[in-house]
Amino acid sequence: MADAPTPPAPIRSLRRRFFWPGGLSARLLLLTVLFVAGAGALALPPALASFEEQWLLDRVRAAELASMATEAAPDQVLSEALASQLRQGAGVQTVAVLDNDGNRFLKVPGPKLAQPPYLVDLRDQAPASWLSAPFQTLFGSGEGRMVRVIAEPRFYKAQFIEVVAPDAELKAELKVYLWRLLAVMAFVSALAGGLVYLSLNYFLVRPMQRITRSMERFASDPEDAAARIEPSGRRDEIGRAEVQLDRMQDELRSALSSRARLAALGEAVAKINHDLRNMLTSAQIASERLAALNDPQVTQAMPRLERALDRAVKLATGVLTYGKTEEAAPDARPLALSPALEAAAEEARLSPDGVRLISLVEASEQVNADPDQLHRILVNLLRNAREAVEQQPGRETPGAIQITLFEDEGVSVIRLADNGPGVSERARERLFQPFSGSTRAGGAGLGLAIALELAQGHGGDLSLVQTGPEGSVFELRLPGAPGKLLPSLRGRRPKSAEV
């Protein structure tokens, strides 16, 4: 037989939607109704079994009372007319009693049965037979079926009383009771499902829809101010999700803004570099002509000018070679830290008359780093510290930046401690983020971001380890410790600059 053709995708989608709703609200409603109906279905067999047991027991008690008429009859024998009235009033066919001596007495005789009745013993029923009895009554086949019921007597002193009754009336009443139970179950299921649906829709689904709409709107246009979710102030998981989403949107919007500014800055730098390299080439030619002069002051200043021009040319070339935001891999080598600090302090404009450098680094101590990249790291750190100290309002004591070097488990740690105003708590959260970490007005917020990137390129790190009104302490960690540290400095961790 050939396979049936596969229905088109829209028809399959409609079928899935018809059999299983896609919305969270509809699924909650459907599942709640199904679970409540399932719980009711589990309670249905015990309810039917109890109803049937009580119905049969009522018939036994009525038959037992009716059979008491034999005590007043002559010779305790009932006439056929009286027996017929008793059978009709009690709704049974026969009533018999088994006394304590084992003798069986037919209290109310009945007609001969066309087929043997099925037995229900109310004295001791197993759970399985007790639960299955109503379904045997409901789905049993045959006209004129009889049930033989055995129970403990209430008025006779005997072992048991036995009645035979037609099950047609029991079956009819059992059906009515079953339909009544099903109607109640349907009503309770619908009511419970509706209440659960309304409650979950109000407390869970609607807030989730609000969060989802905010996420979708933010994804389509992050710059849209209306796309930002406003936390409702709830203290449960929904409230925490709203707070985290609001924070994530804020951070992502800031990151996208920084990325856009970096892209624009990189494009601008790429355009400027072409002309800048030409200018630097002209400056190098001019420096060579100045070097030809026999002026002692010019001769003394030329090495510094040449080093500055060489760094500028390398930096401009590196921007064009490696891209707008990618740094070249460092060429790490052992180098003396003290001369690198002096060169960086000069470029950062530290001076004895202003913010001065206090170096506790010996001339023989070394670190393992790329010379140019280490120079850029130190210049950024020293310049930021100088600007923070100079811009501190109402300052009376002179500013200073103290540098120490020590070894920590095979890592060279350079500590820079200033006596400035410290870093505010708001600025600490984004201190190393481009365009976001500036602590002064007009700052671009790139110095610390560049320094961190260069340090991580070495396999090290840069962190703010302490800050407060007494000053800030930055820690630059570089892999390797080629220099021999002085015993007095080993493990020493100064808190701030000593002025």
N, C-alpha and C positions, 0 to 999 in steps of 0.2 A: 504494500500500500504506500502510495506516495505521501511524503510529509506534508502537513498542512502549511500553507503559506504563512510567513511571519507577518503580523500586522504592522502597519507603519508606526514610526516613532510617536507621532501625536496620539494615536489610539492607545499604544502601550502606556504612554504617560497618563492618559485619562483613566485607564483601567487601574493603574497604581494609585492614582489619586482617589478613585472611587472606593477601592478596597482598603486603602490605608491612607488616611488624611495626612497631608504634609505639615500642617500647622501644629505648633506645640499645644495650643489650646484645645484643638479638636482631638489630638491624641490623648491628652489628659482626661478629657471628658469620656472618650471611648474606653480607655483603660479602666477608669474608675467604675463605670457602669459594668464592665465585664468582671472586674474583681468582686464587686458587691453581689452581682448575680451568681458568680461562682461560689461565694461564701453562702448565699442562700441555697444553692443547689446542694451543698454539703449538709445543710441543716434539713433538707426536705425528707430524706428517708427516715430519720428519727421522729420527725413530726407525724408522718403518715403511720409509722409503726405504733406510736403512742395513741393516735386516734383509733386505730383498729383494735388495739388491746383494750382501750376503755369501752369501745362499742360492744365488744364481745363480753366483757365483764358485766356490763349493764344488762345484757341479755341473760347471762347466767343468774344474776341476782333476781331479775324479774321472774325467770322460770322457777327459781328456788322458792320464792314467795308464793307463786301460783301452785306449786306442788304441795304446799302446806295444807291445801284443801283436802287432801287425801286423809288427813288425820281425823277430820269431822265426818267423812263418808262412812256409810255402813260397811262393816268388815274391811274398812280402808280400801275399798274398791270404787273407782270412779265409773260413772255411766259414760256411755259414748258421747252423749250430748254435753255433759259437763267437761269431759276431757277435751272436746272440740273447742269449747269456749275458753278453757285455760290455754290451749295451744295458740289460739288466735290472739288472746290478750297478751301473752308473753312473747309471741313471735317466734316460737320454737315448734319442733315436731315431736320430740320426745324429751323426757327428763328422767334420769336414772341416778341412783345413789349407791355407792359402795361403802358399806359400814366398816367399822373397825375389825369385825370378824371375818371380813372378806366376802360377805354376802352382798349380792347385787340386787337392788330393788328397783323395779320400773315404776316410778311415781306417776308419770303421765305417759301413757302409751300413745303411740302414733302409728300412722300407716306404714306399710312396707315400702322401703326405698328402692327406687329403680337402679341406683348405682351407689356404691359405698362412698361415704363422705371422706373428705380429707381431714386430718387431725391437727388441732391446735391446742397445745398443752400450756395453759397459762401459769402453771405452778413453777416451772423451771425452764425458761427458754434461753437457748444460746444466742449470743449477740448476732451471729450471722443469720440464723433462722428468724430472729425477731425483726431484723431490718428487711429481710427479703419477703416476709409474709404479706405486706400490703401489695407488693408488685405481683405476687402469685394470685392474690384476689382480683386485682385489676385486669390482669392479662390472662387469667385462667379461661379455658374454653369449655363449652358444654352448657346446655340448658338445664335448669333445675339442679344445679350443683348444691350440695349440702356440706356444711362444716360441722365437725364434731369437736366440741369445746370441752375441755376438762379443767376444772378449777377447784380451789379449796372452798368448802361450804362455809357459810356464815351462821346458818340456823340449825343445821344438822350436825350431830356428832358422828362424823363419818370420815373416811379417808379422802374422798373427793366427790364432787357432783359432776355429772356429765349431761350435756344437752346437745341436741342435734337441731341445727337451724339452717334455713336457706341463706345463701350468701348474696342473693340478688339485691336485697335492701342494703347490705353492707357495701357491696360494690357501687351502688348508686350514690350512697352518702360519701363514700371514699372519693369518688370522682368529683363530687361537688366540693369537698374539702380540698382536693388537689388543685382545682381551678382557683379556689379562693386563695390558697397559698401562693400560687403563681402570680395572681393579680397583686397580692401584697408585695411579693418579691420584686415585681416589675416596678411598682410604685416606689418602693424604698430604694431600689437601684437608681431609678431616674432622679429621685429627690437627692440622694447622697451624691450621685454624679454631678448634678447641677450645683449643689452647695460646694463640693470640692472644686469643681471647675471655676466657679465664681471666686472662691477664696484664692486658689492658686493663680488664677488669671490676674487678680488684683495684686497679690503679694509677690508673684514670681514672673509670670509671663509678660505682663505689661512693662515692668522694669527691664526685663531682658530685651523686649522689643525696643525700648528706649535706648538701651545700650547698643543694640545692633544698628539702629538707625543712625546713631551718632558715629559709629565706626564706619558705616557705609558712606555717610556724608563726608566724614573726614578723609576717607580714602579717595573720594572723587575730587575733593578740593581742600587740602590741608590749610590753606590760607583763609578759608571761610571761618569767620569768628563764631558764626552760629552753629558750626559743626562741633564745637567744644561742648562736652557734656557737663552739666551742672550737678555736682553730687547732691543727693537728696538728704544726706545726714543720717541715713539709716546705719545701725550698728551691726547688722548681720553681714552675711557674705555678699549680698547684693550691694550694700553700702560700701564695703571694702573694694569690690570690683569697680564701682563708680569712681572711687578715689584713685585707684591705681590707673584706670583708664584716663582720667583727667591728667594725672601726672605723666603718663606715657605720651599722651597727645601733646602736652606742653613741651616735654623733652624732645619729641620727634619734630615738632614745629621749630624748636630752637636749632636742632641739628640740621634740618633742611635749610633754615635761614643761614646757618654758618656755612653749609656746603655751597649754597648759592653765592655767598660772599666770597668764599674761597675760589670758586670757579671764576667769578668776575675778577677777583684779584689776580688769579693765575693768568687769565687772559691778558689783563693789563700788563702784568710783569713780563709775559712773553713778548708783548709788543715793544715794551720799553727796553728789553735786554739788547735788542739789536743795536739801537742807538747808544745804549750804555757801554757796550763793548767798544764801539768806536771812540767814545769819550775816554774810556780807560786806556785805550791804545795811545791816544794823544797825550794823556797824562804820563804814560810810561816814557814816551819820547821826550817830553819836557823834563822828566826826572833824570833821564840820561844826560841831557844837556846841562842840567844843574850839577850833576855829579862831576862834569868836566871842569867846573869852576874850582878854584883853589881857596874858597872861603871856608875857614874852619867850622863855623856854625852850620853852614850848609852840609858840609861833610859829616858832621855829627848827627844831623836830622835825617840824612838820606836813607840809612838802613830801615828806620821805622817807616818812612814813606814808601819804600820799596816793598816792605812786607805787607803794608796795608793795601797797596795796589795789587800785589799778587793774590791776596785773599779775595779782593773784589772781583778780579778777573776769573778766578776759579769758581766763585759763587755764581757769577753771571753765566759762565759756561755750563755749570752744573744744572742750573734752572732749565736751560734749553735742552740739555742732554737727557735728563732724567724726568722731565715733566714738571708740571706746575706744583704738585703736592708731594712728590716722592723724593726722598733723600738718597744720596749715593751711599753705598755700603762703606762703613768706616774702614780705614787702613790703620788698625790699632798697632801701636808700638810703644815700648817703654820710653817715657820722656819725663824730664824734670818738671815738677809741678810749680816750683817757686817762680821760674821765669814766665811760665804761662800765666800765673796769677798777676804778675807785674804788667804784662802786656794787656791782659784783659782789664785790669784796673785803670790803666791809662786810657783805653778806648771807652770805658764806662764813665770816665771823667771823675774818678775818685782823686782827691787831693788832700794834703795835710791841712789846708785852710777850710775845707768843707767836710764832706763825709769821707773819712779816711779808712784805709785798709789796714787791719791788724792781722798780719800773717804769722801763724805759729808753725809754719811749714819750713823744715830745714832744706837747705839747698841741695842736699844729697837724696832727698826723698823723691820717689818717682811713682807714676801711675801708668797704666796700660791703656792708651787711648789714641784716637786720631787727632793729630795736632790742631788742624783747622776746626774740626767739629767740637773739640774740647774748648777751643778759644770762643766759639760761638755760644756754647753752653754757659761758660763763665761770664762772658760779657752780658748775656741776657739776665742772669741771676744778679750780677753786681749792679747793673743799670736799674733793674726793678727795685732792688733794695735802696739804692741812692735816691731814686725818685720818691719812694715811700717815706724815707726819712726827711727829705727836703720839704715835702708837702704836709708834714704833720703840723697842725696849727698850735700856736703857743709853745713851741719847743724852745727850751733854754739850754739844755746840755748839747754838746757837739755830737754829731752822728758818727757811727763807726760800724764797720763790718769785719767780723773776726772769722778767720779761716783756719780750720784744723784738719789734719789728715790722720786717720788711724785705720788699722786693719781689723776686719770682722769676718772670721772664718774664710780666709782666702779672698776677701773682697776689699778693695780700696774704697774707703768712705770719706768723702770730702764734705765737711760740715761748714755751712755759711750761716753765721748768726749775726743779726743786726739788732740795734736798739731802737727800731722804729715803732710805729703805732700798732703793729700786728695786722692780721688779716681778719676782716669781718666774717661773721658766720655765714652770711649770705653769699659772700664771694668764695668761701671755701668749697661750696658744692660744685662750682664750675671753674675752679682755679686753673685747671690745665686744659680747658676747652677753648678752641680758637674763637676769637671775637666775643667770648663770654666771660673770661676769667680776669679781665682787667679790674684792678682795684682803684684806679684813679680816673678822673674825668679826662676824656680825650684819648685814653689808651686804646690800642687796637686789640689787646688781649691775645697777642701772638707769641710774645717772648717766652713765657713758661710752656706754652704748647710746643714750640719749636725745641726748647731745651729738653722737654720730656721725650719727644720723638727721637732726638739725637742720642739721648741716654739709653733708650730702649733699643736703638739700632746697635749699640755696643753690647747688648745683652745685659744692661744694667737697669737702673731705675732712678727716678727723681721724685721726692716726696716732701711734703710739709710735715715735719715731725713735731713741731711745737709752735704755738703762736699765742699772743696775748698782749697786754699793755706794755710789758717789758721788752717786747720784740718778737721776731720770728726766726725760726731755725729751719733751713732746708738741708736735706741730705741727698747728696749725689753718690750713688753706688756704681762702681765700675768693676767688672770682673778682673781678677788677678791683682797681685800686690807685689810688684817687682822691687819696690824700694824697701829699705830696712828702716823700720819705725823706731823712734826713740822710746825707751822704756817709760819715760814720764808721760808720753802721749798715748801709750797702748791702752785701749779701752776707755780713754778719757772722753767724756761726752759733755762739753760745755753747754750750758743752757742758753746763754745770750752773750752778746758782745760786752767785753769789759772795757769801760771807758775811763 
